Amino acid sequence: MSSFPLQPDCPITDLVSQCIRARQISQVQYQKLTGMVLADGRVDENERRQVNRLFDAIQSGRVKIVD
């Protein structure tokens, strides 16, 4: 897992952590995450780290994509 510190008051961090704990991400959660990341028209360093953290978990099989 990443060695970057998590920002606990960040809604993106909360959603990514929730998906990793549940070992799955739904389409609704995916849409919510996409909306949060793209809301201001740019992706900052923390948002990029969180998205990468989730993608790494999906690629390694620790998180499944469900309907």
HTML snippet that shows the backbone in 3Dmol.js (N, CA, C, O; Angstrom):
<script src="https://3Dmol.org/build/3Dmol-min.js"></script>
<div id="view" style="width:600px;height:400px;position:relative"></div>
<script>
const pdb = `
ATOM      1  N   MET A   1       0.833  -1.180   0.000  1.00  0.00           N
ATOM      2  CA  MET A   1       0.000   0.000   0.000  1.00  0.00           C
ATOM      3  C   MET A   1       0.876   1.240   0.000  1.00  0.00           C
ATOM      4  O   MET A   1       2.059   1.151   0.325  1.00  0.00           O
ATOM      5  N   SER A   2       0.341   2.365  -0.347  1.00  0.00           N
ATOM      6  CA  SER A   2       1.079   3.613  -0.458  1.00  0.00           C
ATOM      7  C   SER A   2       1.593   4.079   0.896  1.00  0.00           C
ATOM      8  O   SER A   2       0.969   3.833   1.928  1.00  0.00           O
ATOM      9  N   SER A   3       2.730   4.750   0.881  1.00  0.00           N
ATOM     10  CA  SER A   3       3.287   5.284   2.112  1.00  0.00           C
ATOM     11  C   SER A   3       2.906   6.746   2.316  1.00  0.00           C
ATOM     12  O   SER A   3       3.392   7.378   3.254  1.00  0.00           O
ATOM     13  N   PHE A   4       2.053   7.292   1.464  1.00  0.00           N
ATOM     14  CA  PHE A   4       1.631   8.670   1.606  1.00  0.00           C
ATOM     15  C   PHE A   4       0.650   8.791   2.761  1.00  0.00           C
ATOM     16  O   PHE A   4      -0.192   7.913   2.949  1.00  0.00           O
ATOM     17  N   PRO A   5       0.745   9.882   3.549  1.00  0.00           N
ATOM     18  CA  PRO A   5      -0.214  10.063   4.639  1.00  0.00           C
ATOM     19  C   PRO A   5      -1.603  10.349   4.077  1.00  0.00           C
ATOM     20  O   PRO A   5      -1.747  10.996   3.040  1.00  0.00           O
ATOM     21  N   LEU A   6      -2.610   9.863   4.770  1.00  0.00           N
ATOM     22  CA  LEU A   6      -3.989  10.100   4.357  1.00  0.00           C
ATOM     23  C   LEU A   6      -4.473  11.396   4.988  1.00  0.00           C
ATOM     24  O   LEU A   6      -4.056  11.747   6.092  1.00  0.00           O
ATOM     25  N   GLN A   7      -5.347  12.102   4.297  1.00  0.00           N
ATOM     26  CA  GLN A   7      -5.945  13.306   4.851  1.00  0.00           C
ATOM     27  C   GLN A   7      -7.339  12.938   5.339  1.00  0.00           C
ATOM     28  O   GLN A   7      -8.258  12.805   4.531  1.00  0.00           O
ATOM     29  N   PRO A   8      -7.513  12.768   6.660  1.00  0.00           N
ATOM     30  CA  PRO A   8      -8.752  12.221   7.200  1.00  0.00           C
ATOM     31  C   PRO A   8      -9.993  13.066   6.974  1.00  0.00           C
ATOM     32  O   PRO A   8     -11.096  12.519   6.954  1.00  0.00           O
ATOM     33  N   ASP A   9      -9.863  14.372   6.803  1.00  0.00           N
ATOM     34  CA  ASP A   9     -11.037  15.217   6.621  1.00  0.00           C
ATOM     35  C   ASP A   9     -11.394  15.429   5.157  1.00  0.00           C
ATOM     36  O   ASP A   9     -12.197  16.304   4.833  1.00  0.00           O
ATOM     37  N   CYS A  10     -10.810  14.645   4.283  1.00  0.00           N
ATOM     38  CA  CYS A  10     -11.042  14.764   2.847  1.00  0.00           C
ATOM     39  C   CYS A  10     -12.118  13.765   2.424  1.00  0.00           C
ATOM     40  O   CYS A  10     -11.955  12.567   2.653  1.00  0.00           O
ATOM     41  N   PRO A  11     -13.215  14.225   1.812  1.00  0.00           N
ATOM     42  CA  PRO A  11     -14.274  13.295   1.397  1.00  0.00           C
ATOM     43  C   PRO A  11     -13.794  12.247   0.395  1.00  0.00           C
ATOM     44  O   PRO A  11     -14.307  11.128   0.380  1.00  0.00           O
ATOM     45  N   ILE A  12     -12.825  12.596  -0.435  1.00  0.00           N
ATOM     46  CA  ILE A  12     -12.291  11.624  -1.392  1.00  0.00           C
ATOM     47  C   ILE A  12     -11.551  10.524  -0.644  1.00  0.00           C
ATOM     48  O   ILE A  12     -11.713   9.343  -0.952  1.00  0.00           O
ATOM     49  N   THR A  13     -10.735  10.910   0.342  1.00  0.00           N
ATOM     50  CA  THR A  13     -10.032   9.925   1.167  1.00  0.00           C
ATOM     51  C   THR A  13     -11.026   9.020   1.870  1.00  0.00           C
ATOM     52  O   THR A  13     -10.827   7.807   1.938  1.00  0.00           O
ATOM     53  N   ASP A  14     -12.100   9.608   2.395  1.00  0.00           N
ATOM     54  CA  ASP A  14     -13.122   8.819   3.090  1.00  0.00           C
ATOM     55  C   ASP A  14     -13.754   7.791   2.158  1.00  0.00           C
ATOM     56  O   ASP A  14     -13.910   6.628   2.530  1.00  0.00           O
ATOM     57  N   LEU A  15     -14.119   8.213   0.952  1.00  0.00           N
ATOM     58  CA  LEU A  15     -14.766   7.302   0.005  1.00  0.00           C
ATOM     59  C   LEU A  15     -13.811   6.204  -0.444  1.00  0.00           C
ATOM     60  O   LEU A  15     -14.196   5.037  -0.514  1.00  0.00           O
ATOM     61  N   VAL A  16     -12.578   6.567  -0.747  1.00  0.00           N
ATOM     62  CA  VAL A  16     -11.590   5.562  -1.164  1.00  0.00           C
ATOM     63  C   VAL A  16     -11.357   4.564  -0.037  1.00  0.00           C
ATOM     64  O   VAL A  16     -11.315   3.357  -0.278  1.00  0.00           O
ATOM     65  N   SER A  17     -11.205   5.051   1.184  1.00  0.00           N
ATOM     66  CA  SER A  17     -10.995   4.160   2.333  1.00  0.00           C
ATOM     67  C   SER A  17     -12.187   3.232   2.532  1.00  0.00           C
ATOM     68  O   SER A  17     -12.017   2.048   2.824  1.00  0.00           O
ATOM     69  N   GLN A  18     -13.386   3.769   2.373  1.00  0.00           N
ATOM     70  CA  GLN A  18     -14.600   2.959   2.504  1.00  0.00           C
ATOM     71  C   GLN A  18     -14.610   1.836   1.465  1.00  0.00           C
ATOM     72  O   GLN A  18     -14.928   0.694   1.797  1.00  0.00           O
ATOM     73  N   CYS A  19     -14.272   2.140   0.238  1.00  0.00           N
ATOM     74  CA  CYS A  19     -14.252   1.125  -0.825  1.00  0.00           C
ATOM     75  C   CYS A  19     -13.190   0.064  -0.550  1.00  0.00           C
ATOM     76  O   CYS A  19     -13.428  -1.127  -0.752  1.00  0.00           O
ATOM     77  N   ILE A  20     -12.037   0.490  -0.096  1.00  0.00           N
ATOM     78  CA  ILE A  20     -10.965  -0.467   0.186  1.00  0.00           C
ATOM     79  C   ILE A  20     -11.344  -1.359   1.365  1.00  0.00           C
ATOM     80  O   ILE A  20     -11.091  -2.563   1.337  1.00  0.00           O
ATOM     81  N   ARG A  21     -11.947  -0.777   2.396  1.00  0.00           N
ATOM     82  CA  ARG A  21     -12.398  -1.595   3.543  1.00  0.00           C
ATOM     83  C   ARG A  21     -13.460  -2.605   3.120  1.00  0.00           C
ATOM     84  O   ARG A  21     -13.438  -3.757   3.553  1.00  0.00           O
ATOM     85  N   ALA A  22     -14.395  -2.164   2.266  1.00  0.00           N
ATOM     86  CA  ALA A  22     -15.485  -3.039   1.814  1.00  0.00           C
ATOM     87  C   ALA A  22     -15.020  -4.010   0.732  1.00  0.00           C
ATOM     88  O   ALA A  22     -15.718  -4.973   0.412  1.00  0.00           O
ATOM     89  N   ARG A  23     -13.833  -3.751   0.171  1.00  0.00           N
ATOM     90  CA  ARG A  23     -13.255  -4.576  -0.888  1.00  0.00           C
ATOM     91  C   ARG A  23     -14.087  -4.541  -2.171  1.00  0.00           C
ATOM     92  O   ARG A  23     -14.046  -5.475  -2.972  1.00  0.00           O
ATOM     93  N   GLN A  24     -14.839  -3.460  -2.358  1.00  0.00           N
ATOM     94  CA  GLN A  24     -15.623  -3.307  -3.582  1.00  0.00           C
ATOM     95  C   GLN A  24     -15.977  -1.837  -3.791  1.00  0.00           C
ATOM     96  O   GLN A  24     -16.002  -1.039  -2.854  1.00  0.00           O
ATOM     97  N   ILE A  25     -16.250  -1.507  -5.053  1.00  0.00           N
ATOM     98  CA  ILE A  25     -16.745  -0.182  -5.406  1.00  0.00           C
ATOM     99  C   ILE A  25     -17.915  -0.374  -6.360  1.00  0.00           C
ATOM    100  O   ILE A  25     -17.821  -1.128  -7.329  1.00  0.00           O
ATOM    101  N   SER A  26     -19.011   0.310  -6.080  1.00  0.00           N
ATOM    102  CA  SER A  26     -20.199   0.219  -6.931  1.00  0.00           C
ATOM    103  C   SER A  26     -20.151   1.316  -7.994  1.00  0.00           C
ATOM    104  O   SER A  26     -19.336   2.236  -7.921  1.00  0.00           O
ATOM    105  N   GLN A  27     -21.029   1.201  -8.971  1.00  0.00           N
ATOM    106  CA  GLN A  27     -21.125   2.225 -10.013  1.00  0.00           C
ATOM    107  C   GLN A  27     -21.493   3.578  -9.399  1.00  0.00           C
ATOM    108  O   GLN A  27     -20.979   4.613  -9.822  1.00  0.00           O
ATOM    109  N   VAL A  28     -22.380   3.568  -8.403  1.00  0.00           N
ATOM    110  CA  VAL A  28     -22.787   4.811  -7.736  1.00  0.00           C
ATOM    111  C   VAL A  28     -21.589   5.448  -7.031  1.00  0.00           C
ATOM    112  O   VAL A  28     -21.384   6.658  -7.125  1.00  0.00           O
ATOM    113  N   GLN A  29     -20.802   4.638  -6.326  1.00  0.00           N
ATOM    114  CA  GLN A  29     -19.610   5.159  -5.659  1.00  0.00           C
ATOM    115  C   GLN A  29     -18.604   5.689  -6.677  1.00  0.00           C
ATOM    116  O   GLN A  29     -17.977   6.724  -6.456  1.00  0.00           O
ATOM    117  N   TYR A  30     -18.453   4.980  -7.787  1.00  0.00           N
ATOM    118  CA  TYR A  30     -17.538   5.423  -8.846  1.00  0.00           C
ATOM    119  C   TYR A  30     -17.961   6.789  -9.387  1.00  0.00           C
ATOM    120  O   TYR A  30     -17.127   7.677  -9.566  1.00  0.00           O
ATOM    121  N   GLN A  31     -19.262   6.953  -9.645  1.00  0.00           N
ATOM    122  CA  GLN A  31     -19.767   8.224 -10.157  1.00  0.00           C
ATOM    123  C   GLN A  31     -19.577   9.340  -9.133  1.00  0.00           C
ATOM    124  O   GLN A  31     -19.236  10.469  -9.488  1.00  0.00           O
ATOM    125  N   LYS A  32     -19.799   9.017  -7.864  1.00  0.00           N
ATOM    126  CA  LYS A  32     -19.607  10.000  -6.799  1.00  0.00           C
ATOM    127  C   LYS A  32     -18.136  10.419  -6.719  1.00  0.00           C
ATOM    128  O   LYS A  32     -17.831  11.608  -6.615  1.00  0.00           O
ATOM    129  N   LEU A  33     -17.233   9.448  -6.769  1.00  0.00           N
ATOM    130  CA  LEU A  33     -15.802   9.734  -6.723  1.00  0.00           C
ATOM    131  C   LEU A  33     -15.389  10.591  -7.915  1.00  0.00           C
ATOM    132  O   LEU A  33     -14.655  11.566  -7.752  1.00  0.00           O
ATOM    133  N   THR A  34     -15.847  10.240  -9.096  1.00  0.00           N
ATOM    134  CA  THR A  34     -15.530  11.009 -10.300  1.00  0.00           C
ATOM    135  C   THR A  34     -16.016  12.444 -10.168  1.00  0.00           C
ATOM    136  O   THR A  34     -15.295  13.383 -10.507  1.00  0.00           O
ATOM    137  N   GLY A  35     -17.230  12.613  -9.678  1.00  0.00           N
ATOM    138  CA  GLY A  35     -17.783  13.953  -9.486  1.00  0.00           C
ATOM    139  C   GLY A  35     -16.979  14.783  -8.501  1.00  0.00           C
ATOM    140  O   GLY A  35     -16.750  15.971  -8.728  1.00  0.00           O
ATOM    141  N   MET A  36     -16.549  14.160  -7.403  1.00  0.00           N
ATOM    142  CA  MET A  36     -15.753  14.883  -6.406  1.00  0.00           C
ATOM    143  C   MET A  36     -14.392  15.283  -6.963  1.00  0.00           C
ATOM    144  O   MET A  36     -13.930  16.403  -6.742  1.00  0.00           O
ATOM    145  N   VAL A  37     -13.756  14.374  -7.681  1.00  0.00           N
ATOM    146  CA  VAL A  37     -12.420  14.656  -8.219  1.00  0.00           C
ATOM    147  C   VAL A  37     -12.481  15.768  -9.267  1.00  0.00           C
ATOM    148  O   VAL A  37     -11.608  16.634  -9.305  1.00  0.00           O
ATOM    149  N   LEU A  38     -13.489  15.746 -10.099  1.00  0.00           N
ATOM    150  CA  LEU A  38     -13.574  16.700 -11.207  1.00  0.00           C
ATOM    151  C   LEU A  38     -14.381  17.954 -10.886  1.00  0.00           C
ATOM    152  O   LEU A  38     -14.552  18.807 -11.757  1.00  0.00           O
ATOM    153  N   ALA A  39     -14.877  18.086  -9.669  1.00  0.00           N
ATOM    154  CA  ALA A  39     -15.773  19.183  -9.303  1.00  0.00           C
ATOM    155  C   ALA A  39     -15.180  20.564  -9.570  1.00  0.00           C
ATOM    156  O   ALA A  39     -15.884  21.458 -10.039  1.00  0.00           O
ATOM    157  N   ASP A  40     -13.908  20.744  -9.277  1.00  0.00           N
ATOM    158  CA  ASP A  40     -13.313  22.067  -9.446  1.00  0.00           C
ATOM    159  C   ASP A  40     -12.526  22.214 -10.749  1.00  0.00           C
ATOM    160  O   ASP A  40     -11.885  23.241 -10.973  1.00  0.00           O
ATOM    161  N   GLY A  41     -12.571  21.206 -11.596  1.00  0.00           N
ATOM    162  CA  GLY A  41     -11.914  21.291 -12.888  1.00  0.00           C
ATOM    163  C   GLY A  41     -10.433  20.976 -12.886  1.00  0.00           C
ATOM    164  O   GLY A  41      -9.777  21.069 -13.924  1.00  0.00           O
ATOM    165  N   ARG A  42      -9.898  20.605 -11.733  1.00  0.00           N
ATOM    166  CA  ARG A  42      -8.488  20.219 -11.672  1.00  0.00           C
ATOM    167  C   ARG A  42      -8.319  19.114 -10.630  1.00  0.00           C
ATOM    168  O   ARG A  42      -9.160  18.942  -9.748  1.00  0.00           O
ATOM    169  N   VAL A  43      -7.239  18.384 -10.743  1.00  0.00           N
ATOM    170  CA  VAL A  43      -6.952  17.280  -9.824  1.00  0.00           C
ATOM    171  C   VAL A  43      -5.694  17.646  -9.044  1.00  0.00           C
ATOM    172  O   VAL A  43      -4.611  17.766  -9.616  1.00  0.00           O
ATOM    173  N   ASP A  44      -5.848  17.825  -7.721  1.00  0.00           N
ATOM    174  CA  ASP A  44      -4.671  18.169  -6.925  1.00  0.00           C
ATOM    175  C   ASP A  44      -3.903  16.903  -6.527  1.00  0.00           C
ATOM    176  O   ASP A  44      -4.334  15.788  -6.820  1.00  0.00           O
ATOM    177  N   GLU A  45      -2.784  17.088  -5.869  1.00  0.00           N
ATOM    178  CA  GLU A  45      -1.895  15.973  -5.527  1.00  0.00           C
ATOM    179  C   GLU A  45      -2.581  14.941  -4.634  1.00  0.00           C
ATOM    180  O   GLU A  45      -2.419  13.740  -4.849  1.00  0.00           O
ATOM    181  N   ASN A  46      -3.344  15.388  -3.637  1.00  0.00           N
ATOM    182  CA  ASN A  46      -4.029  14.448  -2.755  1.00  0.00           C
ATOM    183  C   ASN A  46      -5.070  13.643  -3.519  1.00  0.00           C
ATOM    184  O   ASN A  46      -5.173  12.431  -3.332  1.00  0.00           O
ATOM    185  N   GLU A  47      -5.840  14.301  -4.375  1.00  0.00           N
ATOM    186  CA  GLU A  47      -6.849  13.594  -5.166  1.00  0.00           C
ATOM    187  C   GLU A  47      -6.190  12.550  -6.066  1.00  0.00           C
ATOM    188  O   GLU A  47      -6.685  11.431  -6.197  1.00  0.00           O
ATOM    189  N   ARG A  48      -5.085  12.920  -6.674  1.00  0.00           N
ATOM    190  CA  ARG A  48      -4.362  11.983  -7.543  1.00  0.00           C
ATOM    191  C   ARG A  48      -3.881  10.772  -6.744  1.00  0.00           C
ATOM    192  O   ARG A  48      -3.999   9.634  -7.201  1.00  0.00           O
ATOM    193  N   ARG A  49      -3.349  11.017  -5.568  1.00  0.00           N
ATOM    194  CA  ARG A  49      -2.883   9.911  -4.722  1.00  0.00           C
ATOM    195  C   ARG A  49      -4.019   8.969  -4.344  1.00  0.00           C
ATOM    196  O   ARG A  49      -3.853   7.750  -4.354  1.00  0.00           O
ATOM    197  N   GLN A  50      -5.170   9.538  -4.013  1.00  0.00           N
ATOM    198  CA  GLN A  50      -6.295   8.713  -3.589  1.00  0.00           C
ATOM    199  C   GLN A  50      -6.835   7.870  -4.746  1.00  0.00           C
ATOM    200  O   GLN A  50      -7.156   6.694  -4.570  1.00  0.00           O
ATOM    201  N   VAL A  51      -6.931   8.479  -5.922  1.00  0.00           N
ATOM    202  CA  VAL A  51      -7.378   7.729  -7.099  1.00  0.00           C
ATOM    203  C   VAL A  51      -6.386   6.612  -7.411  1.00  0.00           C
ATOM    204  O   VAL A  51      -6.792   5.489  -7.708  1.00  0.00           O
ATOM    205  N   ASN A  52      -5.096   6.913  -7.346  1.00  0.00           N
ATOM    206  CA  ASN A  52      -4.080   5.880  -7.578  1.00  0.00           C
ATOM    207  C   ASN A  52      -4.153   4.776  -6.531  1.00  0.00           C
ATOM    208  O   ASN A  52      -3.981   3.599  -6.848  1.00  0.00           O
ATOM    209  N   ARG A  53      -4.405   5.152  -5.303  1.00  0.00           N
ATOM    210  CA  ARG A  53      -4.546   4.164  -4.224  1.00  0.00           C
ATOM    211  C   ARG A  53      -5.686   3.186  -4.535  1.00  0.00           C
ATOM    212  O   ARG A  53      -5.541   1.976  -4.364  1.00  0.00           O
ATOM    213  N   LEU A  54      -6.817   3.726  -4.992  1.00  0.00           N
ATOM    214  CA  LEU A  54      -7.954   2.876  -5.334  1.00  0.00           C
ATOM    215  C   LEU A  54      -7.656   2.032  -6.569  1.00  0.00           C
ATOM    216  O   LEU A  54      -7.950   0.837  -6.583  1.00  0.00           O
ATOM    217  N   PHE A  55      -7.080   2.631  -7.598  1.00  0.00           N
ATOM    218  CA  PHE A  55      -6.746   1.869  -8.809  1.00  0.00           C
ATOM    219  C   PHE A  55      -5.757   0.749  -8.505  1.00  0.00           C
ATOM    220  O   PHE A  55      -5.878  -0.350  -9.046  1.00  0.00           O
ATOM    221  N   ASP A  56      -4.787   1.020  -7.649  1.00  0.00           N
ATOM    222  CA  ASP A  56      -3.836  -0.027  -7.250  1.00  0.00           C
ATOM    223  C   ASP A  56      -4.561  -1.185  -6.570  1.00  0.00           C
ATOM    224  O   ASP A  56      -4.250  -2.350  -6.820  1.00  0.00           O
ATOM    225  N   ALA A  57      -5.522  -0.864  -5.713  1.00  0.00           N
ATOM    226  CA  ALA A  57      -6.289  -1.903  -5.022  1.00  0.00           C
ATOM    227  C   ALA A  57      -7.139  -2.703  -6.012  1.00  0.00           C
ATOM    228  O   ALA A  57      -7.279  -3.917  -5.864  1.00  0.00           O
ATOM    229  N   ILE A  58      -7.704  -2.036  -7.014  1.00  0.00           N
ATOM    230  CA  ILE A  58      -8.493  -2.731  -8.039  1.00  0.00           C
ATOM    231  C   ILE A  58      -7.586  -3.635  -8.863  1.00  0.00           C
ATOM    232  O   ILE A  58      -7.917  -4.797  -9.099  1.00  0.00           O
ATOM    233  N   GLN A  59      -6.449  -3.112  -9.302  1.00  0.00           N
ATOM    234  CA  GLN A  59      -5.532  -3.899 -10.131  1.00  0.00           C
ATOM    235  C   GLN A  59      -4.980  -5.109  -9.396  1.00  0.00           C
ATOM    236  O   GLN A  59      -4.750  -6.154 -10.006  1.00  0.00           O
ATOM    237  N   SER A  60      -4.766  -4.981  -8.105  1.00  0.00           N
ATOM    238  CA  SER A  60      -4.205  -6.095  -7.334  1.00  0.00           C
ATOM    239  C   SER A  60      -5.277  -7.079  -6.872  1.00  0.00           C
ATOM    240  O   SER A  60      -4.958  -8.097  -6.258  1.00  0.00           O
ATOM    241  N   GLY A  61      -6.549  -6.783  -7.163  1.00  0.00           N
ATOM    242  CA  GLY A  61      -7.630  -7.691  -6.795  1.00  0.00           C
ATOM    243  C   GLY A  61      -8.153  -7.498  -5.386  1.00  0.00           C
ATOM    244  O   GLY A  61      -8.993  -8.274  -4.931  1.00  0.00           O
ATOM    245  N   ARG A  62      -7.674  -6.481  -4.687  1.00  0.00           N
ATOM    246  CA  ARG A  62      -8.156  -6.226  -3.326  1.00  0.00           C
ATOM    247  C   ARG A  62      -9.508  -5.540  -3.326  1.00  0.00           C
ATOM    248  O   ARG A  62     -10.229  -5.592  -2.329  1.00  0.00           O
ATOM    249  N   VAL A  63      -9.868  -4.890  -4.442  1.00  0.00           N
ATOM    250  CA  VAL A  63     -11.167  -4.227  -4.582  1.00  0.00           C
ATOM    251  C   VAL A  63     -11.795  -4.696  -5.882  1.00  0.00           C
ATOM    252  O   VAL A  63     -11.151  -4.701  -6.931  1.00  0.00           O
ATOM    253  N   LYS A  64     -13.053  -5.089  -5.803  1.00  0.00           N
ATOM    254  CA  LYS A  64     -13.814  -5.528  -6.977  1.00  0.00           C
ATOM    255  C   LYS A  64     -14.788  -4.430  -7.387  1.00  0.00           C
ATOM    256  O   LYS A  64     -15.292  -3.684  -6.548  1.00  0.00           O
ATOM    257  N   ILE A  65     -15.044  -4.342  -8.687  1.00  0.00           N
ATOM    258  CA  ILE A  65     -16.037  -3.412  -9.217  1.00  0.00           C
ATOM    259  C   ILE A  65     -17.348  -4.177  -9.338  1.00  0.00           C
ATOM    260  O   ILE A  65     -17.412  -5.218  -9.993  1.00  0.00           O
ATOM    261  N   VAL A  66     -18.397  -3.652  -8.699  1.00  0.00           N
ATOM    262  CA  VAL A  66     -19.697  -4.323  -8.703  1.00  0.00           C
ATOM    263  C   VAL A  66     -20.751  -3.392  -9.291  1.00  0.00           C
ATOM    264  O   VAL A  66     -20.555  -2.179  -9.365  1.00  0.00           O
ATOM    265  N   ASP A  67     -21.877  -3.979  -9.710  1.00  0.00           N
ATOM    266  CA  ASP A  67     -22.984  -3.179 -10.262  1.00  0.00           C
ATOM    267  C   ASP A  67     -23.837  -2.591  -9.179  1.00  0.00           C
ATOM    268  O   ASP A  67     -24.808  -1.893  -9.469  1.00  0.00           O
TER     269      ASP A  67
END
`;
const viewer = $3Dmol.createViewer("view");
viewer.addModel(pdb, "pdb");
viewer.setStyle({}, {cartoon: {color: "spectrum"}});
viewer.zoomTo();
viewer.render();
</script>
